[in-house]
Amino acid sequence: MPGNPRNVHPVYDLIPVEIDGFETLAELALDLRSSWNHATDEIWRRLDPELWEITHNPWVVLQTVSRGRIEHVLADEDFRGKVDALWTDRKRTAEQPAWFQQTQPESPLTSAAYFCMEFMLSEALPIYSGGLGNVAGDQLKAASDLGVPVVAVGLLYQQGYFRQTIDDAGGQHALYPYNDPGQLPILPLRDADGEWLRLKVELPGYSVWLRAWQVQVGRVKLYLLDSNDAANFPAHRGITSELYGGGPDLRLKQELILGIGGWRLLTELGIAPEVCHLNEGHAAFAVLERARGFMEASGQPFDVALAVTRAGNLFTTHTAVAAGFDRFAPNLIEQYLGRYAQTELGISIEDLLALGRQNPADTSEPFNMAYLAIRGSGSVNGVSRLHGEVSRQLFTPLFPHWPKDEVPVEYVTNGVHMPSWDSAAADDLWTHTCGKDRWSGTNETLACDIDRVPDEMLWQFRIDSTHALVDYARLRLSRELAASGSNVDDIEVAKHLFDPNTLTLGLARRFATYKRPNLLLHDPDRLLRLLTNPERPVQLILAGKAHPADKAGQDLLRQWIEFIRHPVARQHVIFLSDYDMSLTERLVQGCDVWVNTPRRPWEASGTSGMKVLVNGGINLSELDGWWAEAYTPDVGWAIGDGEEHGDDPAWDAAEAEQLYDVLENEVVPEFYERNEQGIPTRWLARMRASMSQLTPQYSAVRTVREYTEQHYLPAANALRERTNLGGAIGTNIVHWERAAREKWASLEFGDVRVEMNAEEHVFFADVYLDGLDPSFVRVELYANANEKDSAVRQVMTRLDSADDAQSHWATYRAVVPANRSVDDFTPRIVPTHEGVRVPLELDLIRWQR
């Protein structure tokens, strides 16, 4: 066809890079710091207010508006001055010393690599599902604020997680819109010559090319890999098509790309992290690739390389039930990793499978990614105090004969990135009270006092917040109804639903049976009476998705939709579909009370309730996850008795009754009890306590500081020790482990004697070591914890003996106070080696029979 009548240009030719000031706009648009620092919002709103309100994606706005529009606004001196000031502030913030630089000037930590399957950073980058991505995204943002040298690795999904619609029968339908990389706030990762960085990963019988992308998250960079490369076969281009989709084969390939491909990407970029933080077990293959890289650099065999590099690996588990761990059939592991094990790691497939099994000799046992992560890490943690206890129970099989309390799982309770979840009004309130740098982490305490805010101001803040939520809910619901083809009358009614002055409950989460989202529906008539009390009405906003394969979860959602269609209920309850980050922000900013009803102890932490804290919302939750450690009667309300009852329907019914009682007798009366000025003083007292006590404690600033101080820095030091002299310490550790394993079965106790008096017990134990170097073990006197006393682990001292120097027997002595019975104590033998974490790195133990 002659000519070009429509004047069509290649899309990238239309980006007006030659316009003075455009590159500054582009830098601001591509930095996701704008998702929590809203100073740039006015710029994008000025360029295209409608598109900005719909997408909140600066990069889409910048690419969509015309060249003339960009030239016009940049010609405005006031606008250009704001843009330049924002760019200068961004540059200053990136360069000035933050908490980490101020407190760790001589730090051994130059880089911590954070691996995760999903990241929730902004609605403009939909590569997340829910809780795990929320934690990952908020921790990256907090790392940026604190200046912690983190680099992150994930996958770029062509479709991401599904989008939700609800049909007339209450059924959920899954949609998978395409994530156009050109409209996402990401850039192709290019090498020094400008070539797009691509990696090749070998899979059985073929290679997969991976493209690399870069996301700027303030000071932090997130690198994403995807397989949608033109050089790949069509089936392989779809490996990264969908988050948590497909069967085991696809999931395994995704996790190979994340772990092996992700570590290779860092190597290609010249990044050598001291710390590898595995946020869940999906990325556990990174421990293998990290060990392989050390093998290549040092010439050491795999077992030595693993002993060296695992000191720098941290595994965070978020799973509260054994069924939640990723498991793969042995034949699948052999198919995809058999050649890698033999040719790259120099080990047999049986040796590799043993790293992911409880019983290495059981050839039918599946390969557990969490087990691989544990065996490849120098530290393991859960995500709340209760979850640490649950995880120790879950991983007890990996540490046979060890007391549950000594299973090596610590905890760092999750927190949320407060600047990402506070409303503009909340931000103003906190700034007025605590200053602009309240979340910088540079103060030992958060220097603020919510008590200084007058009652009138605090209550007006809450009234305004609920008004904003009700306005948003009306608009969103009316749009949803219009999009689904509802009649005009229903759409018009939706625009007037709810009363901003009514107590507003929020209940939003993944619809899964263990989360019990339908606990409030246990007695529908009682719920209706609660909602429709003419003196003290209540309104409820619901949101949430059920996994497309979770039919039980979808049935729970359908039950709510059916309830809402009751002619009375529809005035007091609404369901907002397609629960995502944008909707979450609005809900946590405006709800008066956040309701959470998981079945204890199946919610590892939970973070949605943390997000309401900064906005003055109050929690009513099961004593599970973070709320089990946060709750006191002055900061919110709780249900449950702090014990585990499994999935007993009778207990579910009892807790449902408890939930109704708390709402009817405590929550609702307290909200509507007003003084002469119309202010609920008791409610405000609880709200102040929640805001001042819990907001700093459950901030991601505290979480990332704990990770840095308790895990990253010790791991960096430990790795530095083990990599000295080409990994000689690793060789020493392997020899120690082999010697201990070889002799362990023959170690035994002989005579045990006790000398007692009123003040102390003196124990003597004869121990047979069968020629094992005595420095390889530690003999201890152990007593379990009980209701009155904590556990006792008293080291026994080896006594010099005049017997034959070749004797394999030795006598050990220990003295303990006489405040416990002699029968409480048992001698035991454990392996010991300087700098090695036992039992995490060697699970042997021998008790006196």
CORDA-V842042 format. One record per helix or strand of 2 or more residues. SS is the DSSP state (@ for helix, = for strand). FROM is the first residue (numbers start at 1). LEN is the number of residues. If there is no record, write none. Layout:
BEGIN
ss=SS from=FROM len=LEN
ss=SS from=FROM len=LEN
END
This chain:
BEGIN
ss=@ from=11 len=4
ss=@ from=22 len=8
ss=@ from=32 len=4
ss=@ from=38 len=10
ss=@ from=49 len=7
ss=@ from=58 len=7
ss=@ from=67 len=9
ss=@ from=77 len=19
ss=@ from=99 len=5
ss== from=112 len=4
ss=@ from=131 len=16
ss== from=150 len=6
ss== from=163 len=4
ss== from=172 len=4
ss=@ from=181 len=3
ss== from=187 len=2
ss== from=198 len=6
ss== from=206 len=12
ss== from=220 len=7
ss=@ from=234 len=4
ss=@ from=248 len=21
ss== from=275 len=5
ss=@ from=281 len=3
ss=@ from=285 len=14
ss=@ from=302 len=11
ss== from=313 len=4
ss=@ from=322 len=3
ss== from=327 len=2
ss=@ from=330 len=16
ss=@ from=349 len=6
ss== from=367 len=2
ss=@ from=369 len=7
ss== from=379 len=4
ss=@ from=385 len=10
ss=@ from=396 len=3
ss=@ from=404 len=3
ss== from=410 len=2
ss=@ from=418 len=4
ss=@ from=424 len=11
ss=@ from=450 len=3
ss=@ from=455 len=29
ss=@ from=488 len=7
ss== from=503 len=6
ss=@ from=513 len=3
ss=@ from=519 len=3
ss=@ from=524 len=9
ss== from=538 len=6
ss=@ from=551 len=14
ss=@ from=569 len=3
ss== from=573 len=4
ss=@ from=581 len=10
ss== from=593 len=4
ss=@ from=608 len=6
ss== from=618 len=5
ss=@ from=627 len=4
ss== from=636 len=4
ss=@ from=649 len=24
ss=@ from=681 len=17
ss=@ from=700 len=27
ss=@ from=728 len=17
ss== from=748 len=9
ss== from=760 len=9
ss=@ from=774 len=3
ss== from=777 len=7
ss== from=792 len=4
ss== from=797 len=2
ss== from=809 len=9
ss=@ from=822 len=3
ss== from=825 len=7
ss== from=845 len=3
END
